[in-house]
């Protein structure tokens, strides 16, 4: 059997190796994402104004359509 100090040294070595591998992987990932971002720029999209939020256009309903819907609701409820 090995002593507790040898086990702690082995555990410390494994921990340092694991943490360094994660650090290296994340560093390579960040560098890779930065390179892809430089090579493939995203085009700027200009947002169009939302027509549905305009109060002038939302209140324009065809009176015939309103009458047809109202009639259909009354017939459904009857």
Z-matrix of the N, CA and C atoms (Angstrom, degrees):
N
C 1 1.446
C 2 1.524 1 109.34
N 3 1.325 2 113.01 1 148.10
C 4 1.455 3 117.63 2 178.16
C 5 1.524 4 109.39 3 -94.42
N 6 1.291 5 114.70 4 157.23
C 7 1.458 6 119.01 5 -177.79
C 8 1.524 7 109.98 6 -79.13
N 9 1.306 8 114.68 7 165.69
C 10 1.461 9 120.79 8 -178.65
C 11 1.525 10 111.08 9 -64.01
N 12 1.316 11 117.97 10 -33.34
C 13 1.466 12 120.09 11 -179.49
C 14 1.529 13 110.69 12 -68.08
N 15 1.331 14 117.76 13 -37.52
C 16 1.466 15 120.45 14 177.62
C 17 1.538 16 110.24 15 -67.12
N 18 1.313 17 116.24 16 -38.61
C 19 1.457 18 119.57 17 178.04
C 20 1.527 19 111.54 18 -66.03
N 21 1.336 20 116.48 19 -39.03
C 22 1.461 21 119.87 20 178.26
C 23 1.528 22 111.40 21 -66.31
N 24 1.339 23 116.78 22 -37.91
C 25 1.467 24 120.57 23 177.83
C 26 1.526 25 109.65 24 -66.08
N 27 1.330 26 117.92 25 -41.84
C 28 1.461 27 121.03 26 177.70
C 29 1.534 28 110.40 27 -63.91
N 30 1.327 29 117.24 28 -43.10
C 31 1.458 30 120.95 29 179.41
C 32 1.529 31 110.70 30 -63.89
N 33 1.326 32 117.19 31 -40.03
C 34 1.457 33 120.78 32 178.13
C 35 1.523 34 110.77 33 -64.36
N 36 1.338 35 117.13 34 -41.81
C 37 1.461 36 120.38 35 178.21
C 38 1.519 37 111.91 36 -62.81
N 39 1.341 38 116.81 37 -43.35
C 40 1.465 39 120.20 38 178.39
C 41 1.520 40 110.65 39 -64.50
N 42 1.332 41 116.92 40 -39.92
C 43 1.456 42 120.42 41 179.62
C 44 1.524 43 111.12 42 -64.06
N 45 1.315 44 117.52 43 -45.03
C 46 1.465 45 121.22 44 -179.72
C 47 1.523 46 109.81 45 -64.71
N 48 1.336 47 117.14 46 -41.05
C 49 1.457 48 120.35 47 179.49
C 50 1.535 49 110.23 48 -63.91
N 51 1.323 50 117.74 49 -43.79
C 52 1.458 51 120.92 50 179.41
C 53 1.513 52 112.27 51 -64.51
N 54 1.321 53 117.55 52 -43.28
C 55 1.455 54 120.84 53 -179.66
C 56 1.525 55 111.13 54 -66.73
N 57 1.321 56 116.61 55 -37.79
C 58 1.469 57 118.89 56 179.24
C 59 1.528 58 110.57 57 -69.61
N 60 1.328 59 118.26 58 -37.05
C 61 1.464 60 120.05 59 177.34
C 62 1.528 61 110.92 60 -65.10
N 63 1.317 62 117.88 61 -40.96
C 64 1.464 63 120.71 62 177.28
C 65 1.518 64 110.13 63 -64.66
N 66 1.321 65 117.50 64 -41.80
C 67 1.463 66 121.03 65 179.01
C 68 1.523 67 110.97 66 -62.63
N 69 1.320 68 117.10 67 -43.76
C 70 1.469 69 120.99 68 179.47
C 71 1.530 70 110.00 69 -64.52
N 72 1.337 71 117.37 70 -44.98
C 73 1.463 72 120.47 71 179.45
C 74 1.518 73 111.41 72 -59.93
N 75 1.331 74 117.57 73 -46.05
C 76 1.461 75 120.35 74 -179.34
C 77 1.526 76 111.69 75 -67.00
N 78 1.311 77 117.12 76 -35.68
C 79 1.463 78 120.10 77 177.27
C 80 1.523 79 110.81 78 -64.86
N 81 1.334 80 116.70 79 -44.47
C 82 1.471 81 120.26 80 178.21
C 83 1.521 82 110.08 81 -63.94
N 84 1.327 83 117.70 82 -38.46
C 85 1.452 84 121.68 83 178.78
C 86 1.529 85 111.03 84 -63.37
N 87 1.318 86 117.73 85 -43.96
C 88 1.467 87 121.36 86 179.73
C 89 1.518 88 110.69 87 -64.88
N 90 1.336 89 117.13 88 -42.84
C 91 1.459 90 120.69 89 178.65
C 92 1.528 91 110.13 90 -64.55
N 93 1.327 92 117.06 91 -41.12
C 94 1.462 93 120.46 92 178.73
C 95 1.514 94 112.21 93 -63.33
N 96 1.321 95 117.36 94 -42.46
C 97 1.467 96 120.82 95 178.22
C 98 1.524 97 110.36 96 -64.96
N 99 1.316 98 117.57 97 -38.82
C 100 1.466 99 120.69 98 178.58
C 101 1.527 100 110.77 99 -64.73
N 102 1.326 101 117.41 100 -39.94
C 103 1.469 102 120.93 101 178.97
C 104 1.525 103 110.26 102 -66.13
N 105 1.318 104 117.32 103 -43.88
C 106 1.463 105 120.34 104 179.13
C 107 1.530 106 110.21 105 -64.55
N 108 1.313 107 117.65 106 -37.01
C 109 1.463 108 120.58 107 178.69
C 110 1.527 109 111.01 108 -65.65
N 111 1.319 110 117.25 109 -34.55
C 112 1.470 111 120.50 110 178.41
C 113 1.527 112 110.59 111 -73.04
N 114 1.336 113 117.36 112 -37.68
C 115 1.458 114 120.75 113 -176.21
C 116 1.524 115 113.19 114 -78.43
N 117 1.319 116 117.37 115 -31.15
C 118 1.471 117 121.94 116 -177.37
C 119 1.521 118 110.01 117 -122.63
N 120 1.328 119 117.70 118 80.76
C 121 1.468 120 118.21 119 -179.41
C 122 1.525 121 110.93 120 -69.47
N 123 1.309 122 115.42 121 146.80
C 124 1.461 123 122.40 122 179.79
C 125 1.520 124 107.93 123 -88.10
N 126 1.340 125 117.60 124 127.08
C 127 1.467 126 118.59 125 179.25
C 128 1.526 127 110.66 126 -67.73
N 129 1.308 128 115.35 127 144.16
C 130 1.452 129 120.46 128 179.62
C 131 1.523 130 108.97 129 -77.38
N 132 1.314 131 116.50 130 129.09
C 133 1.457 132 122.45 131 -179.34
C 134 1.522 133 107.98 132 -106.21
N 135 1.317 134 115.39 133 125.49
C 136 1.457 135 120.55 134 178.66
C 137 1.523 136 107.67 135 -91.36
N 138 1.314 137 115.48 136 124.94
C 139 1.458 138 120.40 137 -177.63
C 140 1.519 139 109.89 138 -74.40
N 141 1.330 140 114.90 139 130.88
C 142 1.455 141 120.18 140 176.73
C 143 1.527 142 108.30 141 -84.89
N 144 1.312 143 117.54 142 148.22
C 145 1.473 144 118.46 143 177.76
C 146 1.523 145 110.12 144 -65.02
N 147 1.295 146 114.84 145 141.51
C 148 1.457 147 121.06 146 -178.70
C 149 1.522 148 109.42 147 -75.34
N 150 1.332 149 115.70 148 117.84
C 151 1.458 150 120.46 149 -177.59
C 152 1.522 151 110.71 150 -70.33
N 153 1.336 152 116.87 151 -33.88
C 154 1.463 153 120.16 152 -176.87
C 155 1.535 154 111.95 153 -66.98
N 156 1.320 155 117.41 154 -23.98
C 157 1.457 156 119.30 155 -178.71
C 158 1.531 157 112.18 156 -84.37
N 159 1.330 158 116.47 157 -6.91
C 160 1.458 159 120.02 158 179.20
C 161 1.530 160 108.89 159 -74.75
N 162 1.339 161 119.59 160 119.71
C 163 1.466 162 120.49 161 -175.68
C 164 1.527 163 113.10 162 -67.20
N 165 1.322 164 118.04 163 -23.53
C 166 1.462 165 120.24 164 -179.01
C 167 1.523 166 110.17 165 -70.04
N 168 1.330 167 117.38 166 -41.21
C 169 1.470 168 120.09 167 -176.67
C 170 1.516 169 112.51 168 -82.24
N 171 1.323 170 119.06 169 -23.82
C 172 1.458 171 119.43 170 -177.82
C 173 1.522 172 112.75 171 -77.30
N 174 1.323 173 119.06 172 -21.83
C 175 1.459 174 121.52 173 -177.35
C 176 1.527 175 112.94 174 -92.83
N 177 1.300 176 119.04 175 2.43
C 178 1.456 177 122.34 176 -178.61
C 179 1.519 178 109.15 177 -93.55
N 180 1.322 179 115.23 178 95.07
C 181 1.452 180 121.33 179 176.86
C 182 1.513 181 109.10 180 -114.58
N 183 1.297 182 114.48 181 144.01
C 184 1.459 183 119.76 182 178.00
C 185 1.524 184 108.69 183 -71.21
N 186 1.312 185 118.46 184 124.63
C 187 1.473 186 120.33 185 -178.85
C 188 1.528 187 112.74 186 -60.38
N 189 1.338 188 117.39 187 -32.24
C 190 1.457 189 119.88 188 177.90
C 191 1.528 190 110.91 189 -66.95
N 192 1.330 191 115.65 190 -37.60
C 193 1.468 192 120.14 191 178.21
C 194 1.520 193 110.29 192 -66.59
N 195 1.329 194 117.82 193 -42.47
C 196 1.461 195 121.63 194 178.22
C 197 1.522 196 110.22 195 -62.06
N 198 1.340 197 116.83 196 -41.11
C 199 1.466 198 120.43 197 179.12
C 200 1.523 199 110.88 198 -65.52
N 201 1.319 200 117.67 199 -40.33
C 202 1.464 201 120.87 200 179.39
C 203 1.521 202 111.18 201 -65.62
N 204 1.319 203 116.93 202 -41.46
C 205 1.469 204 120.41 203 179.36
C 206 1.522 205 110.05 204 -66.76
N 207 1.318 206 116.87 205 -42.96
C 208 1.466 207 120.85 206 179.16
C 209 1.528 208 110.82 207 -61.84
N 210 1.312 209 115.84 208 -42.68
C 211 1.465 210 119.93 209 178.22
C 212 1.528 211 111.24 210 -63.35
N 213 1.312 212 116.71 211 -41.61
C 214 1.463 213 120.22 212 179.93
C 215 1.521 214 110.71 213 -65.22
N 216 1.318 215 118.47 214 -37.36
C 217 1.464 216 121.57 215 178.53
C 218 1.505 217 110.71 216 -67.33
N 219 1.335 218 118.17 217 -42.27
C 220 1.452 219 121.28 218 178.95
C 221 1.535 220 111.25 219 -64.78
N 222 1.322 221 116.91 220 -39.54
C 223 1.473 222 119.66 221 178.25
C 224 1.516 223 111.18 222 -68.12
N 225 1.329 224 117.62 223 -36.01
C 226 1.459 225 121.03 224 -179.45
C 227 1.534 226 110.11 225 -67.75
N 228 1.324 227 116.39 226 -40.30
C 229 1.470 228 120.11 227 -178.30
C 230 1.524 229 112.14 228 -73.88
N 231 1.333 230 116.85 229 -23.90
C 232 1.478 231 119.52 230 -177.80
C 233 1.524 232 112.59 231 -78.78
